[in-house]
Amino acid sequence: MTPSLTYQQTVEYLMTKLPLFSRIGAAAYKEDLDNTIKLCSFLNNPERNFRSVHIAGTNGKGSVSHMLAAIFQSAGYKTGLYTSPHLKDFRERIKLNGEMISEEFVISFTDKIKPMISEIEPSFFEITVAMAFEYFSNERVDIAIIETGLGGRLDSTNVITPELSIITNIGMDHMNLLGDSLEKIAVEKAGIIKPGVPVVIGESRPETQRVFTRVAEERNAPMTIASQARQVTDWHWEKHELWVDVADPHSTDHKHYRLDLPGIYQKKNLLTVLEACHQLRLKGWTLEEPVVAKALMHVKKLTGLHGRWDIVQHSPTIVLDVAHNEDGMRQLIEQIELTDHHALHMILGFVKDKDVDNVLSLLPKTAHYYFTQAAIPRALDAESLREKAAHFHLSGKNYKDVNTALADAKAKAGRGDLVVVCGSVFLVGEVR
């Protein structure tokens, strides 16, 4: 039977029919796993048919997910990858060996699941998680790398029992949903720790480590902290790559890595990935060191990751980065300060439910600012952003969309200047 909708119509149906967090925010967040359990049951529980790695965290979970996927692919494993949100195409969320899910599968799955959409009124995220699980099950993947959407304990992905759980870090983000302290947010993220399943913590602070230690002990889950297991001993940039030396407790020599993800914040993510690989080897996965090193040189090519200190033009240098919360912005500013440039031009857009004031307070006063907004209802309008920024002595004009702002920045920037687009994943996704 010919499908009733084209691919574009199908995606439009999913995005308009279902509550979508990226568009409307908290109203789309379901505070239990009931719908996901019902959807998986309707599909004969595809989440039980493949092995997985489950990744949560405030920042870094996308990079860690893509790095691990690149490593498993390079090691010869048939590798599924589920991440969110997407930048350009819905199908970026669900990949198999770096290739996006087929349009045909998106159409046929949506047709199949429509009776459940009518019955239980799931969110957009719940449907996409079910779609990913069904796809990975049908394709008989060897491993699926599954990134949480928001939080952990009540995240729709949290119906899997993985080989390994990873929590990259804890920062202040989505406080309206996850809690107003690092400890409360850590409790939500720690919800992905499963009985008897090892867990790797990327970075830890005393107040969050207490939470992770308690939950891991309660669930008899062996826990390691990546930042304590290895240390970065040296690093530098060369030809738009990040070169990192790592002291490894399992080797007398320092190990050398070249990353095609050049953001200096990737040093932390690298340590998390290396400890994850060590734990997975202990479980029998063949992830040889030369394969790991080679994969990390080609993460973008292997998995299609974009938006992490993504240099899209030179003279002037134009960078896209999805930094959007306080911790992410601190790391981005550190990167900017270490990057040779004359004048700095920052194109900013945020969503309404972020702690925008705290982020704005971190930004350099001397930069040229271009305030804009993504084309989603949840976006903070550019004029309101400009007014907020003025309280922090940040001045500039507002623009109706990111491409108009970028065109103006390019016209004003000198050859040695740096232009950075950041503040929202959705803003970066709209850059042409």
Buried (B, 14 or more C-beta within 10 A) or exposed (E): EEBEBEBEEBBEBBEEBBBBBBBBBEEBBBEEBEBBBBBBEBBEBBBEBBBBBBBBBBBBBBBBBBBBBBBBBBBEBBBBBBBBBBBEBBBBBBBBBBEBBBBEBBBBBBBEBEEBBEEEEBBBBBBBBBBBBBBBBEBEBBBBBBBBBBBBBBBBBBBBBBBBBBBBBBBBBBBEBBBEEBBEBBBBBBBBBBEEBBBBBBBBEEEBBEBBBEBBEEBEBEBBBBBBBBEBEEBEEEEEBBBBBBBBEEEEEBBEBBBBBBBBBBBBBBBBBBBBBBBBBEEEBEBEBEBBBBBBBBBBEBBBBBBBBBBEEEEBBBBBBBBBBBBBBBBBBEBBEEBEBEBBBBBBBBBEBBBBEEBBEEBEEEBBBBBBBBEBEBBBBBEBBBEBBBEBEBEBEBBEBBBEBBEBBBEBBEEEBBBBBBBBBBBBBBBE
